[in-house]
Amino acid sequence: MTNTNATQLRKNLFGMLGNAIKYNETISVNTKDGNVFIISEEEYNGMIATIELNSNASLHDKIIAGKNESLDNCVSLDDIKW
């Protein structure tokens, strides 16, 4: 994560935005009124997807159950007849 202030952000805006996009680097901008974060669209979409998945209780339970399942009990996609 990059920490900066508004003055430095203005000086290096395009470079910092490029790093956020290319490397999913989070930028924390400190101001006298509070702090803000700049993240890439990809990072934002990932966070929203995670929130949506976790907000559905039954789906959340299935994800946790799948995470805890032994690999020996899993089926390979190669074994499925499409």
N, CA and C atoms as a LAMMPS dump frame, in Angstrom:
ITEM: TIMESTEP
0
ITEM: NUMBER OF ATOMS
246
ITEM: BOX BOUNDS ff ff ff
-5.0000000000000000e+02 5.0000000000000000e+02
-5.0000000000000000e+02 5.0000000000000000e+02
-5.0000000000000000e+02 5.0000000000000000e+02
ITEM: ATOMS id mol type element x y z
1 1 1 N 0.843 -1.164 0
2 1 2 C 0 0 0
3 1 3 C 0.894 1.235 0
4 2 1 N 0.493 2.2 -0.8
5 2 2 C 1.193 3.473 -0.847
6 2 3 C 0.455 4.477 0.019
7 3 1 N 1.165 5.149 0.884
8 3 2 C 0.596 6.218 1.699
9 3 3 C 1.092 7.547 1.162
10 4 1 N 0.18 8.491 0.991
11 4 2 C 0.565 9.794 0.466
12 4 3 C -0.394 10.848 0.997
13 5 1 N -0.122 12.091 0.658
14 5 2 C -1.048 13.162 0.978
15 5 3 C -1.557 13.765 -0.326
16 6 1 N -2.502 14.695 -0.23
17 6 2 C -3.127 15.246 -1.428
18 6 3 C -2.121 15.968 -2.318
19 7 1 N -1.181 16.657 -1.717
20 7 2 C -0.184 17.396 -2.501
21 7 3 C 0.667 16.444 -3.321
22 8 1 N 1.154 15.386 -2.706
23 8 2 C 1.975 14.407 -3.424
24 8 3 C 1.147 13.646 -4.458
25 9 1 N -0.115 13.39 -4.142
26 9 2 C -0.986 12.722 -5.102
27 9 3 C -1.125 13.569 -6.361
28 10 1 N -1.34 14.87 -6.196
29 10 2 C -1.464 15.755 -7.365
30 10 3 C -0.192 15.736 -8.2
31 11 1 N 0.959 15.717 -7.55
32 11 2 C 2.235 15.727 -8.268
33 11 3 C 2.466 14.431 -9.047
34 12 1 N 1.984 13.32 -8.508
35 12 2 C 2.254 12.004 -9.097
36 12 3 C 0.979 11.269 -9.494
37 13 1 N -0.06 12.003 -9.832
38 13 2 C -1.374 11.399 -10.04
39 13 3 C -1.365 10.27 -11.063
40 14 1 N -0.864 10.532 -12.264
41 14 2 C -0.946 9.512 -13.311
42 14 3 C -0.098 8.286 -12.983
43 15 1 N 1.053 8.478 -12.377
44 15 2 C 1.888 7.344 -11.986
45 15 3 C 1.226 6.501 -10.911
46 16 1 N 0.638 7.159 -9.914
47 16 2 C -0.028 6.42 -8.837
48 16 3 C -1.265 5.692 -9.35
49 17 1 N -2.026 6.357 -10.216
50 17 2 C -3.2 5.688 -10.789
51 17 3 C -2.779 4.491 -11.629
52 18 1 N -1.692 4.638 -12.363
53 18 2 C -1.168 3.525 -13.156
54 18 3 C -0.784 2.345 -12.282
55 19 1 N -0.143 2.614 -11.138
56 19 2 C 0.231 1.532 -10.224
57 19 3 C -1.003 0.853 -9.63
58 20 1 N -2.026 1.644 -9.348
59 20 2 C -3.26 1.058 -8.812
60 20 3 C -3.892 0.12 -9.841
61 21 1 N -3.851 0.526 -11.103
62 21 2 C -4.463 -0.283 -12.158
63 21 3 C -3.601 -1.494 -12.501
64 22 1 N -2.323 -1.279 -12.749
65 22 2 C -1.451 -2.365 -13.218
66 22 3 C -1.128 -3.384 -12.141
67 23 1 N -0.934 -2.922 -10.903
68 23 2 C -0.451 -3.807 -9.84
69 23 3 C -1.449 -3.982 -8.7
70 24 1 N -2.689 -3.504 -8.888
71 24 2 C -3.703 -3.55 -7.823
72 24 3 C -3.17 -2.983 -6.514
73 25 1 N -2.377 -1.942 -6.628
74 25 2 C -1.818 -1.292 -5.446
75 25 3 C -2.852 -0.335 -4.861
76 26 1 N -3.074 -0.43 -3.571
77 26 2 C -3.983 0.471 -2.88
78 26 3 C -3.225 1.738 -2.503
79 27 1 N -3.857 2.869 -2.721
80 27 2 C -3.247 4.15 -2.382
81 27 3 C -4.069 4.779 -1.269
82 28 1 N -3.432 5.064 -0.162
83 28 2 C -4.071 5.739 0.963
84 28 3 C -3.675 7.212 0.894
85 29 1 N -4.676 8.074 0.801
86 29 2 C -4.43 9.509 0.716
87 29 3 C -4.896 10.138 2.025
88 30 1 N -3.959 10.732 2.744
89 30 2 C -4.25 11.364 4.021
90 30 3 C -4.526 12.847 3.809
91 31 1 N -5.63 13.328 4.367
92 31 2 C -5.954 14.744 4.303
93 31 3 C -6.274 15.235 5.707
94 32 1 N -6.385 16.533 5.857
95 32 2 C -6.699 17.084 7.179
96 32 3 C -8.116 16.715 7.613
97 33 1 N -8.975 16.412 6.641
98 33 2 C -10.367 16.068 6.948
99 33 3 C -10.605 14.568 7.102
100 34 1 N -9.601 13.765 6.782
101 34 2 C -9.747 12.316 6.856
102 34 3 C -8.953 11.649 5.761
103 35 1 N -9.11 10.372 5.63
104 35 2 C -8.355 9.591 4.654
105 35 3 C -9.286 8.987 3.613
106 36 1 N -8.735 8.792 2.416
107 36 2 C -9.459 8.102 1.35
108 36 3 C -8.53 7.062 0.75
109 37 1 N -9.14 6.079 0.1
110 37 2 C -8.363 5.04 -0.552
111 37 3 C -8.697 5.014 -2.03
112 38 1 N -7.683 4.796 -2.838
113 38 2 C -7.853 4.623 -4.268
114 38 3 C -7.494 3.178 -4.579
115 39 1 N -8.424 2.473 -5.242
116 39 2 C -8.185 1.086 -5.64
117 39 3 C -8.583 0.931 -7.105
118 40 1 N -8.074 -0.101 -7.733
119 40 2 C -8.409 -0.358 -9.133
120 40 3 C -9.846 -0.87 -9.244
121 41 1 N -10.391 -0.774 -10.44
122 41 2 C -11.726 -1.3 -10.696
123 41 3 C -11.755 -2.807 -10.452
124 42 1 N -10.684 -3.493 -10.845
125 42 2 C -10.607 -4.945 -10.638
126 42 3 C -10.662 -5.284 -9.149
127 43 1 N -9.928 -4.546 -8.345
128 43 2 C -9.926 -4.773 -6.893
129 43 3 C -11.306 -4.483 -6.308
130 44 1 N -11.912 -3.39 -6.748
131 44 2 C -13.252 -3.02 -6.288
132 44 3 C -14.267 -4.116 -6.633
133 45 1 N -14.248 -4.572 -7.882
134 45 2 C -15.185 -5.615 -8.3
135 45 3 C -14.99 -6.894 -7.498
136 46 1 N -13.737 -7.235 -7.187
137 46 2 C -13.467 -8.414 -6.369
138 46 3 C -14.035 -8.277 -4.963
139 47 1 N -13.896 -7.089 -4.393
140 47 2 C -14.438 -6.857 -3.047
141 47 3 C -15.969 -6.934 -3.053
142 48 1 N -16.588 -6.352 -4.073
143 48 2 C -18.05 -6.394 -4.168
144 48 3 C -18.53 -7.833 -4.337
145 49 1 N -17.847 -8.612 -5.172
146 49 2 C -18.225 -10.018 -5.366
147 49 3 C -18.112 -10.79 -4.06
148 50 1 N -17.057 -10.544 -3.304
149 50 2 C -16.878 -11.217 -2.013
150 50 3 C -17.997 -10.853 -1.044
151 51 1 N -18.345 -9.588 -0.998
152 51 2 C -19.434 -9.138 -0.116
153 51 3 C -20.747 -9.8 -0.533
154 52 1 N -21.026 -9.837 -1.832
155 52 2 C -22.271 -10.451 -2.306
156 52 3 C -22.326 -11.936 -1.976
157 53 1 N -21.207 -12.643 -2.158
158 53 2 C -21.176 -14.075 -1.842
159 53 3 C -21.387 -14.307 -0.351
160 54 1 N -20.753 -13.495 0.468
161 54 2 C -20.864 -13.676 1.917
162 54 3 C -22.195 -13.194 2.479
163 55 1 N -22.929 -12.377 1.728
164 55 2 C -24.213 -11.888 2.23
165 55 3 C -25.331 -12.904 2.011
166 56 1 N -25.101 -13.905 1.18
167 56 2 C -26.065 -14.969 0.95
168 56 3 C -25.713 -16.112 1.9
169 57 1 N -26.485 -16.262 2.971
170 57 2 C -26.142 -17.202 4.04
171 57 3 C -25.999 -18.64 3.546
172 58 1 N -26.925 -19.107 2.717
173 58 2 C -26.852 -20.502 2.267
174 58 3 C -25.652 -20.714 1.344
175 59 1 N -25.37 -19.742 0.481
176 59 2 C -24.21 -19.848 -0.396
177 59 3 C -22.921 -19.782 0.416
178 60 1 N -22.897 -18.92 1.416
179 60 2 C -21.727 -18.812 2.286
180 60 3 C -21.447 -20.148 2.965
181 61 1 N -22.497 -20.79 3.462
182 61 2 C -22.329 -22.089 4.128
183 61 3 C -21.793 -23.141 3.156
184 62 1 N -22.265 -23.112 1.898
185 62 2 C -21.778 -24.064 0.894
186 62 3 C -20.305 -23.805 0.565
187 63 1 N -19.918 -22.562 0.497
188 63 2 C -18.516 -22.228 0.227
189 63 3 C -17.627 -22.737 1.349
190 64 1 N -18.038 -22.513 2.581
191 64 2 C -17.255 -22.978 3.739
192 64 3 C -17.204 -24.505 3.753
193 65 1 N -18.325 -25.153 3.474
194 65 2 C -18.338 -26.621 3.447
195 65 3 C -17.4 -27.137 2.358
196 66 1 N -17.425 -26.51 1.193
197 66 2 C -16.529 -26.916 0.107
198 66 3 C -15.073 -26.69 0.463
199 67 1 N -14.8 -25.604 1.138
200 67 2 C -13.429 -25.307 1.558
201 67 3 C -12.912 -26.369 2.522
202 68 1 N -13.793 -26.877 3.356
203 68 2 C -13.392 -27.861 4.361
204 68 3 C -13.449 -29.299 3.854
205 69 1 N -13.922 -29.494 2.632
206 69 2 C -14.048 -30.841 2.069
207 69 3 C -12.671 -31.398 1.712
208 70 1 N -12.494 -32.681 1.958
209 70 2 C -11.249 -33.35 1.607
210 70 3 C -11.132 -33.451 0.088
211 71 1 N -9.934 -33.285 -0.44
212 71 2 C -9.719 -33.408 -1.884
213 71 3 C -10.048 -34.809 -2.382
214 72 1 N -9.942 -35.8 -1.518
215 72 2 C -10.28 -37.175 -1.909
216 72 3 C -11.763 -37.317 -2.259
217 73 1 N -12.595 -36.449 -1.724
218 73 2 C -14.032 -36.498 -1.981
219 73 3 C -14.458 -35.626 -3.16
220 74 1 N -13.518 -34.965 -3.781
221 74 2 C -13.827 -34.07 -4.898
222 74 3 C -13.754 -34.815 -6.223
223 75 1 N -14.474 -34.303 -7.2
224 75 2 C -14.514 -34.895 -8.532
225 75 3 C -13.71 -34.008 -9.467
226 76 1 N -12.885 -34.619 -10.27
227 76 2 C -12.105 -33.879 -11.263
228 76 3 C -13.01 -33.45 -12.407
229 77 1 N -12.813 -32.27 -12.93
230 77 2 C -13.601 -31.826 -14.071
231 77 3 C -13.382 -32.724 -15.282
232 78 1 N -12.239 -33.382 -15.349
233 78 2 C -11.955 -34.305 -16.449
234 78 3 C -12.866 -35.536 -16.385
235 79 1 N -13.375 -35.847 -15.2
236 79 2 C -14.216 -37.034 -15.021
237 79 3 C -15.69 -36.754 -15.324
238 80 1 N -16.033 -35.51 -15.534
239 80 2 C -17.425 -35.149 -15.791
240 80 3 C -17.703 -35.236 -17.287
241 81 1 N -18.814 -35.894 -17.62
242 81 2 C -19.234 -35.991 -19.018
243 81 3 C -20.152 -34.817 -19.323
244 82 1 N -19.683 -33.943 -20.157
245 82 2 C -20.448 -32.732 -20.481
246 82 3 C -21.38 -33.016 -21.556
